[in-house]
Amino acid sequence: SISIEGTDDSAVVAVRIEESPIKPVWAFGGPIKRVGRTNQRLSRSEAQRLTEMTSGRTWDALPCKGFNLKDLDNASIQYFLQKAELPKTSVAKLLKNLSLETAEKCFSYAAVLLFGKNPQQFFPEAQVKCARFQGNNSVKFLDEKTFNGNLISQLENALAFVARNTQEEIRITGKAARETIPEYPTEAVREAVINAICHRDYSSVGTVQIRIYDNCMEVWNPGMLPHDFHIETLYKKHPSRPHNPKIAQALYRARLIEHWGTGTLRILDACRERGIRLKLTMEDGQFKVLLLKKRQRTLQNKVTEKVTEKVTEKVTEKVTEKVTEKVTENQRKIIGNISQNPHITIGKLAQIVGISERKIKENISKLKGNGLLRRIGPDKGGQWLVIRNAK
């Protein structure tokens, strides 16, 4: 309101501005807050927290203008119903039950990310980037994929990428089926990836990233912890405080997450059982989950220490001590040479072993089928891995 106060010879114009019930207030091109007599610019996370506190709506509940019924992917909706073990129902009823429509009669951001044909049309950064690197740094790629689509398809594609680019230990137990043990605990990997997709800050620039190295695996997602949480909070019992409650509710209905805030504790337990060290960090606006393997000599390193420039019978014997499944003489030579040089070519193996390239490929196929050998990365630029600790 504007009023004139005072006498005629000393009147002043008084301008009174009521406090805005919806915060933050935007001025001069950004969100600001009043501190004493000064205006201070808010960070993105502070602005979002104030918006959620005063409007009662989180980011994933906001309306996505321009997204229509035709933009929904019916196949994804049917797949969700199957995962959630729900009977077939209309799209309108499902979205209503999941509270994915807004008061403005629009589809929410959560509906777009969960069931859109092309969510990246509206949210280009809603991606999962996966990479397998050679060694322990991010210099040389052995495999790399970027997954678009809705969140559930991103989850399944990302988990398949991890399975394809990590090793398995095979144990012969005497039973009909061999026991396979993944390089990283399956539950820990799954929880880390689901949490990154579900709880990331979709309003910020950046993508979910999964980085696989020789010595560890890292899962990154953009976003900050709740303002009253610290990293230490996640190592003990804590309440569930989802950053995107609409998305979390849908994933809960699909039986992909729970609502008890035990995700990081399950990762911790799974890692502890396998001797994997778990490290949680916040760096540069990124929440990171690191699964760190124990330092150990792999089968490849053990063999390398024993070989000379030529693969001798001693090398074959050392490899055979570790690989107890029945293999032919030519297959022992193939394993020995690959242990010495993971980048060796089919042609070079044929020259050393003294058989045709076709026979080399047949033997490699058998070794892979028996779980003794794996190819990491593409045909060109990738490498061979002898499965370690085969027992």
N, C-alpha and C positions, 0 to 999 in steps of 0.2 A: 504494500500500500504506500501511497505518497500523500504527505500532508504538509501544511505550512504551520510552523509553530513559532511562538514568540510574539513580541509586540511589532507594531508596524515599522518602527525604526531599527529593529534588530531581529527581524524574522529570518528563519532558516527553513529550508526544504528538508523534511525528514523522509527518508526512504527506508521502509521496513520490509525485510525479506524473510519469510517463514522458512524454517529448516525443512529441507526436502525429505519426505518420508522414504523415498527411493534413493539409495546411494550406490555408487558414488555420483557426484555431480561432475558433469563434463563442461570444461571451459578452456578456451585457448588451444583447442585441438587435442585435449586429453583429459583423463580423470584426475581430479584434484581433491585435496582435503584441506580444511582450514586449521592451522596450528597457530594459536595466538593471533598475531596480526599478519601472518604470512600464509600464502597458498603453497602447498607442496604437491608435487606430482606423484601419483600412485603407480606402483608396479602393476603389471598385468595380474599377478596372483592376488594382490591386495584388492584390486578393483573387482575381480571376479568374486572373491569372498564376500565383499560388501554387497554386491548385487544379489548373491544367493541369500544372505542374511536378511536383507530388507525386502526383497521381492518374493521370497519363498520359493523361487524356481532356480534349479541348477541349470548348467549349460545344456545338458542333454534333453531338458524339458522345453527348451525354447522352440518356437515355430520355425519351420523351414519353408519359407515362402518360395513358390515356384516348383515345389515337389508335389506331384499329383499321383492319383491312384494308378495311372498307367506306368509310373516309374517304379512301382513295387515289383519285386521278382517273386512270382507265385511259387516257383520251385523251391526257393529259399524258405518261404513260409511253410510249405508242406514238410520240408526237411526239419524245420523247427518243431512242428507239431509231433513229428515222429520222435525226435530227441526228447521232447518233453513228455512223451507218452500221453498226448492229449487227443481226443477224438477230432475228426475233421469238423471244421467250423468255418464260418465265413470270415473273410479278411477283416471286415468292419468289426465283427465281434471280438476277434483275437486282439486287434489293436486297442479296442476299448478295454478289454480285460487286462492288458498290459499297460494301460494308461499311457499310450503312445500318441494320442491325439491331444491337441492343446485347446484352450478355451476359445481361441480364434478359429477353431475348426480347421486347423492345419495339422499336417504331420509333424511330429517333433523331430529334432535332430537325431534322437535315439532310433526312431523308426527308420530314418534314412540309412543310418550306419548298419542296422541289423538286417533290414529287408530290402534295401534299394538295389536296383539293377546295376547302378553305377554310382555308388556313394562318392567316388572321387570327383565327380562332376561338381559336387557341392563342397566337398572337403578334400582338396588335393593331397593334403598331408596325411590323410587317413590310410596309411600304408604300413606294411611290415617288410622291412628289408633284411635279408639273410645273407650271410657270407661265410665261407670256409676259407681261412687263410693258411698259407704255408708258414710253418714255424710259429713263433710267438709274437709276431707283430703284424700290423695291418698293411703290409707292402704288396705281397703277391697273392692274388686271388686264385684259389683252386676251384671254387664254385660260387655263384652269386645269383640271387633271384630277388625280385621285388614283387610282392603279392598285393594286388588290389582286391576289389570285390567287397562283400559284406564281412562282418567281423567273424562269423563262424567259419566261413570258408578260409579266411586269413589264418585262423587258428589251426585248422587241420592241415593247410599247406605248409605252415611254418613247422609244425611238429614232424611232418613227413620229410622236410628238408633236414632237420636235425638228425632224424634217424638215418637218412641217406649219407650224411657226412660225419658220422661218428662210428666208432668201432664197437664190436661186440666180443665179449669173452665167451668162449664155448667150453662147457664142461661136460665130459662124458661121465654120466652118473651110473651107468649100468642099466638104466631104464630104456624103454623103446625110444623115447624122445630125448634129444639132447637138451641140456639147460643152457640158455643164452642169457648173458648178463650184459646189459648196455653199458657203455662207457660212463654215462651219467645217469643217476637214478631217474627212471621214467616219471615218477610222481613229481619230483623236484622240477624237472624240465617243464612238464605240463603246467604246474602251478605258476612258475615264473612267467611263462608265455601268456597264460590266461590273464594273470594279474596285470601284465604290461598292456594288453589289449583293452581290458575292462576299465582300468583305473587311470590311464594316461590322460593328459590334458589335451583334448582335441581342439581347443581354441588357440593353442600355441603352435609355432612353427617347429617342425621336427617330426620324425617318424619313429615307430618302434623298430629297434634294431636287435638282431641276434648275430653275435660274432663268435665264431668257433675257431679256436687256435689249437696248437698241439698240446698246450698245458692247461687250458681252461676254456670255459664258455661264458659269455657275457650276454645279458638281456637288458637292453636300455629302453626306457620310455620317458618322453617329455612330461614334466609335471613336478609339482611339489607335494610334500607330505601335508596333511592337515595341519593348520597353524599351531595346534597344541600337541603335535606328535614330534618325536625326535627319532633318529635312526635306532637308538637303543630301545625305543618302545616296541619295535617290530621283533625283537629277539625274545619277548616275553608276552604273556597274555595281554591282549588289548581289544578294545571294542572294534566292531566293523564300522568303518567310516568311508564308504565308497565315494569316489570323486564324481562318478556318473551313476547315480542311483537307479535311473530308468534302465540303463544298459545292464547294470548289475542284477536288477530284478528279473529281466528277461533271461540272462545267462543262468540265473538261479533256477528259473522254471525249466530251462533246458538241461538241468542237472550238470552244469559245467562248473559252477562255483557254489560255495555255501555262504551263509550270512553271519558267520560267527567270528570273523576276523582271525581265522587260524591258518590262512594261506602261507604266510612266511614261517609259521611254526612247523607246518607239514614239510616245507622245503628243508628246514633245519634238521628235522628228524630223519628225513630220507637221506640227506647228505651225511649225517653223522653215522648212520648204519653202514654206509659205503666208504667211509674214510675220505669223503670229499669236504673240503673247507668252504663254508659259505661266507661271503662278504657282501654286505649291503651298504651302498654309499649314495650320497647326493652330491652331484658335481655339475656345475654350470646349467642348472635347471633340468638335469636329467637324473632320474632314479635308476640305479644300476644294481642288478643282481649278478654276482660273480660266483661261478662254481669252479673251484680251483682244485686240480688233481694233485695228489702227492707226487713229489719228485721221485721217479723211479726209472730204473733202466728198463727200457722196452726190449722185446725180443730183437727188434731191428738193431738197437744199439749194442746188445750183447753179441750178436753175430758180427757186427761191423768191427768190434774190438779184436776179433779173432782172425779176420781175413787179411790176406795180402792182396796184391793187385790181381792175382788169379784166384778163382774159386777152386779150392782144393778139396780133397776128400774130407779133411778135418772140418771144413765149414759145413759140409753136408751132414757130418756126424753131429755137430753142435746144434744145427737146426732140427735134426731128427729127434734129438733129446727133448726139445720143446714141443714138437709137433708129433703127437703120439698116434694120430689116426694113420691108417695104412695108406701110404703113398708109393708110387712107383719111383724107380731110380731117376727117370727124367723129371718127374715132378719134384723130387728132392733138389735136383740141380736148378730147376726153375726157382724154387723157394730160396735157395742159397744165393743165387744171383740177384734176385729182387731184394733180398735183405741187405745186400751190399750196395745196390743202386736202385732205389725205388722209382727212378725215372727211366729205367732201361726200356728199350723198345722191343717190340715183337721180333723185328728183324735181327737185332743183336742177340736176343735169346736163342733164336734159331741157329745162328752161327756158333755160339758157345756150346749149346747142348748137342748140336749136330743132327737136328731133325728139321722138317719143313716148318714154315710159318703156320700152315694149317694145323699141324700136329701141336705146335706150341699153343695155339688158340684153343684147341680141344682140351689140352691138359689144364690150361688156366681156367677154362669153364668148369672143369671138374673140381679144381681146387676152390673156386668161388662157391660152387654148389655144396661143398663139404664145410663151408665156413672157415676155410684156412687162408683165404686171400680176398682182398677187397680193392676195388678201384675207387679212388677219391678224385673227384673233379672230372673234366671232360677228357676225351681221348688225347687231344693235344693240350699240353700244359698241366695235365693231372699227374698223379703218381699212384704207385701200388703200395698197399699196406699188408704186411703179414700180420694176421690176427694174433695179438699177444696172449701169452699165458694159456694157450690151448692145452687142455688137460684131458 
